[in-house]
């Protein structure tokens, strides 16, 4: 699982690079295509990691959103 967590972090870093490239702050090719791919891959990794740790990712996301909305409101 640790290797998968590191793979997720690598992909999350690439999301940052592609976001910078989309905003013309980092040189890269196929930015939008790669950004879309990496965003999807990060969601996939989070789903896989949550499953391996016996965490319902949908419940976790709903709990986070509810808590955050209360703080922001």
N, C-alpha and C positions, 0 to 999 in steps of 0.2 A: 504494500500500500504506500510505503514511503516513496518509492520510485514514481508511482502514479501522481502523488502529491507534487513532487518535483516537476513532473511533466506538465501538470496544470500550471504551476508557477511560471514555467518557461513560456507556455502559450499566453498566459496573462500578460507577461512582459511584452510579447509580440503584439498583443492588442494595443498596448501603450505606444509602441513604435508606429504601428499602422494608423493609430489615431493622430499621432504627431504628423505623419506623412499626409494624411487627409487634410490637415490644417496647414500644410506647406511648411512644416517645421522640421521635417526629416525626409531625406531623399529615399524613395522606394518606388518600385513599379507595381502595377496592379493593386494599388492600395485598397480600393473599395472591395474588390473581389476577395483579397486576402483578409481584410478586416472582417467582412461578413463570415468568412470561413472560420477565423480564429474565435470570433464571438460565439459561434455555434459550438466549436470544439470546447471552449471553456465551460459552456453550459453542460455539455456532455460529460466532461471530466467531473464537474461538481456532482452531477447525478450519479456517476459511477462511484465516486468517493463516499457520498452519503449512503448509498446502498451497502457498501462494504463495512460501514460503521454503524449499520442498522438505524439510520436516521431517515425519516420520511422527508425528502427534500421539499415536497409541496407544503407540508405542515410547517417546516422550518421557514420557508419563504413567507407563508401567510402570517406566522407569528412575528417575524421580523417587520413585515409591512405594517401590521396592526400596532406594534410597539412604536415604530418610527412615526407613524401618522399621529399618534397621541403626543409624542414629543414635539413635533412640528406644529401641531394645531394650537 
